[in-house]
Amino acid sequence: MKKLVLLLAIVCLTGISYAQQKSEPMKKTVVARLTIKKEAVENFVKFAQKIVEETRKETGCISYNLYKNTFGQEAEFIFYEEYKDQAAIDFHNKSEYLKQFFSNITPLLAGKPIVEVF
């Protein structure tokens, strides 16, 4: 009988722990790849600096970094972004500075951006 009670207690505690994990928001990662026209790289970097600075101020932003592919033939940049949860991504996507960033860089793009969310 004691073994049965102990087993039931363990099962209940495991279920409670699992339920708590399921209710916690999950971290989200975004990887955005942008290919920029070679003659526009300098302008792109100026616009990118502002979006990095503004996004890092967001409460839900864990990290926001821009990397340049130094081994490729093209001027490819990668934004690596980490957010606390989907709500933080939604907040970022609705920001005026992100809208302004895309407005500024759209003419500088050499191809369609590739954005992945994990």
N, C-alpha and C positions, 0 to 999 in steps of 0.2 A: 504493500500500500504506500509506504514512504517513497519507494522508487517511482510509482505512478504519479504521486503528487509532485515530486521533484521534476519528473519528465514534463508534466503539464506546465509547471512554472517556467521551465526553460523554453518551451514552445511559445508560451504567452509573451515572455520577455523578448524573444527573437522576433515575434510578430510586431510588437510595439516598436522595436528598434527599426525594423524594416519600414514600417509605416511612417516613422519620423523621417527617415532618409528620403522616402518618396515625396514627402510634402515640402522638403527644402528645395529652393530654386536651384537649378543646375547652371553652372558656369557655361557660358557660350564663347566660342572662338570664331572669329571671322578672318578669312584670308582673302584679300582682294589684290588681284594682279592687274596692273595697268601698263600698257606699252605706250610710250610717249614718242612723238616725232622728235628726231634727233636735234633739230634746231630749236625745239621748245623746252628742252630739259631744264634749263636755268629758270625759266618762268614757272614751270611746274613745281620745282623745288621751293620757290618762294611761296606759292599757294599752299603747298603741302605742309610747310613749316607752321603756318597759321592753323590749319585743321588739326595738326598733331597737338599744338599747344592748347587749343580750345577743348578738344576731346579729352585730354588728360585731366581737365578740371571737372568732368562729369562725375557725379557720385557713384554711378554704376560701372565706371571704367576701371578695370584692373590694370591693363596695360594697353598702350597704343604706340606702335613703332612702325617706321618706314624703312625699308631696306631696298638697296639697289643691286640688281643682278650685275656683277662685275665681270662675269665670264661669258655672257651671251653677246650675240651680235647686235641685238636691239637694245633700246633704252627701256628696260623693263624694271618696274618698281613694284614692291610688294608691301602692302599694309598688313601687319599682323596685329590683330585686335582681340583683347580678352575683356569680357563683360561679366558682371555678377549673374545676370539672368537675361531672359528674353525681354523683359520690361526695360532693361538698360539699353539694349539694342534698339528697341522701339523709340526710346527717348532720343538716342543719338540720331537715328534716321529721320526724325522730325525736326531736328535742329536747323535753325536758319543758317548757321555757319557751314553745315554740310551741304545744304541746298546751294549756297553761294559758291562753295568749293567746286561742286559739279558744274555749275554755270561757267565758272572761270576756266576749268580744265577741259571741258568737252571739245573745244576747238584744238586742243593740244594733243588729243589722243590719236595714236596711229592704228588703233584697233579697238574692238569691243572689250570692255573690262570683264574680267572673270572673278566672280565673287562666290565664295563657298562659306557656309556656316556649319559649324560642328557643335 
